[in-house]
Amino acid sequence: MEHRHVDAPGLAAPVGYTHAVVAGEGRLVHLAGQIATGPDGHVRGTTLAEQLDVAAGNVVLALAAAGGRAADIVAMQIFVTDLAAYRSARRELGRAWQRHFGRHYPATGLFGVTGLVDEAALIELMAVAVVGAGGAGVTDLDHVQVAAPPGCEAEARRFYGGLLGLAEIAKPEPLRDRGGVWFAVGGRALHVGVEDPFTPAAKAHPALRAGDLEALAARLAAAGAVVRWDDALPGVRRCHTEDPWGNRLELVAAGP
């Protein structure tokens, strides 16, 4: 069921918000308050409209990282340091809002405050979303598949099960005669499927998180696997290796 926006007939007509939102089934996502900070941590913009533009973009980025989109927001709290300035800038604020949220108006509250965490901040947005409710869009990842040549099962169990430490899961009966092996990866799955003729994937690859990446990389190297460290992403400890058939794999250190 998709989110349903409800406006009560006995209340004044809402402008720029909805009286109530009946959330569809999905995953509840609470977003931290977002002010108009850029990637450098400094507040951008000197007017309410300029800062709303940046803060709204930050909300969308944070929600996207959780697998959501603007239409998934069901509630929003807006904190401003100057209510009079907010009221006088509604036209500009509306344009900034629509650049990021379109004409999606969640259940919203507006609050005047004496100050925000950064002295330069004029506005802060705090949103709640329900992700994956209805619609025809993709809501999650079920599994990834890597290809392998016929007769791959023993090597798949040695590499993915023994070296990478993945637990094997039983293939459904109708698919067992196709060969290959399935493994659990967190709440998802990795399928090793048979392809004939087989060509290894040198570019496309799954990325797997490791609790102790250094130890796993050492175990792979000791077993004769190639381990290539990659520092192209700042703050991300990762390396690349190959499975027994030459498929590229990325291994990423789990976050704190």
N, C-alpha and C positions, 0 to 999 in steps of 0.2 A: 504494500500500500504506500502510495506517495504521501508526502506531507500535505495536509489540508489547512488552508488559511481561512480563519473564521472571523468575521466582523459582527459584533453584537448589534442588533437593530435598536436597542434601547440606549446605546452610547453614541456620543458624538462621532461623526465620520472621521476615521483616522487619516492623517496626512503623513506619509513617509514611514508608516509602521502598520502592523496588523494587531488587532485586539488579542487574538489567540492563534496558536498554531498547533494542530493535532499532528504529532509526529508519526510517520510511518515506522515500520519495523526496520531496525538497523543498529549500527554500533554508535553508542553515545560518545561524543568527543567534546571534551571541555578544553577550550583554548585559553592560554594565558593572555592577560591584557597586552594589547599592542599599542605603543605610541609611535610617533613618526621618526623612528631611528632608522638610519641607513645601515649597510653592512659594516661600517666602521664604528657603529655604536653611537654616533652623534645625531642629534635631532635635526631634521631637515624641514625647512619651511618656517615662515614667520607669521603666517595667518592661519586661522582655523581651517579654511578650505585647503590650503596647501598641506597642512599637517594631516587632515583627514585623508587626503589623497594618498599620502605615504602610509599612514596607519592602516587604511583599508587594504592596500596592497600587501602589507605584512600579514594581515588576517588571512588573506587568500593564500599566501605562501605557506603559512603555518598549517592551514587546513589541507592544502594539497599534499603536504608531507604526511598527513594522517590519512590520505586516501580520499579526501573529500573535495567538494567544489562549493561555490558560493550558494547555490540553490539548496545545499544541505543545512544551512544555518537556520535554526528554529528560534533562537533567542539572541538578543544583543543588548548589552549595557553600554551606554555612552557616557563618559565622564568628561566634563569640560570645566575649565577654570573661570570661564566668563559666559554666563548664560545670556546676558544681553547681547554680546557679540555673536553668539550662536544664532539667536533669533534674527538678528539683522543680516546675517550672511546665509540665510536658508537657500537662496537661489544658487549661490556658488557651491554650497555644501551639497546640494542635491545633484549638481553635475559631477562633483567628485565621487559621490556615492555610486552613481550610475556607471561610472567608468569601471568600477570593480564588481558591483553587485547587480548591475542592470536594474530592472524594476522588481527585484526580489526584496520584499520588506518583511522581516521577521517580527516576532513580538519583541518590542523594544522599550527600554527605559532610558530616560535622559536625566543625568544627575549633575548638579553643580557642586564642585569641590574647591577647597581652598588651595590645593596644589597637587601635583603629580610627582612621580618618583624622580623625574628629571626636571629641573627648574625651568628649562626651555620648552617643556611639553605643554601644549594647550589642550590636548584631547587624547583620550585613551579609549580603545574599543575592547570589550570582552565578550566573546561569542560562545554559544553552545550549538553544536551541530549533531545531527543524526545522519550518519553516513551509510549509504547502501540501501536506502529505503525506496523500493519500487523503481520504476523507470526501466529503460532498455539498455542502460549503460553497464559497462563492466564494473563490478564492485570489489573484486578480490582476485588473487592468483590461486589457482587450484594446484597446478603442477607444472614442471618444466620437463622436457625430454631431451636426452642426448642420444645420438645414434651410435650403433656399434655393429660390427660384422657378425654373421651367423656363428654360433658356438661361443658367444661372448660371456656366457653366464658365470663360469668359474672365475674369470678375470674380473668381472664386474663385482662379484662378491669379495674378492681379495682386495680390490682397490677401494671401491666405495664403502664396502662394509668394514673390511679390516683396517685399511689405512686411514680413511676419512672418518670412520666410526659411525656410519649411518646404519640405522636399524632397517632390516629388510621387512617389507610388508607383502602380504600374499596378493598375487595378481588374481583378478576375478576369473573364475573357471572358463568362461567363454574366450578369454584372451590368452590363456596359458600356452596353447599350441603355437602361438606366434613367437615364442621365445622372449628373451630379455628378462630383466629383474627390476623390481620397483623398490625404492627406499623412502623412508620418512625423513623429512627435513623440517623440524619444528612442527608447525601445523599444516605444512604443505607436503608435496611429494616430488621426488626426482625419479623419472622413468628412464631406464636404459632400454631402448627399443632397437630391434634388429632391422638393419637396412641392407639390402643386397641388390645392386652393388653398393658398397660403402665408401663414403668420402668423409674424412674427418673435418670438423668445423674449426677452422683456424681463426675466425674472427668472432662470430656469434658464440655466446657462452653464458652459462649461469654463474652467478656470484653467490658464494656460500659464506656465511658468517662462522667464525671459529672462536671458541672460548679462549683458547691459548694458541694464538696463531704461530708464535715462535716455535712452540713444541711441535705443532703439526707440521710446520715447514721442515723442521729438522727430521721428523719421522719420514716424510716424503723423500727428502734428499738421501737419507740412509738407505731407502728402498730403491734408489736409483732414478727417482723421478726428477725432472727438471724443475727448479724453483727460481723464478725471476721476480725480484722485488721491484715495486713500482711506487715512486713517491710523487707522481704527477698530481695527486689530489692532496692539497694541504690538510694536515690533521687526520688523514686516513691512512692507517697502516694496512697494506695489502700486498699480495703477491699473485703471480700467475703460475699455473702448472698445467700439465696435460695428463689425461687419463691414459690407460694402456693403448688406446687406439688413436691417440693424437688429438683428441678433442680439447679445446682450450677451456680451462676452468679458472675462475678468479676466487681467491680466498681473502676475506676481509676480517680484520680483528673486530670482535664484538665490542659495542660501546660500553661505557661504564654503567 
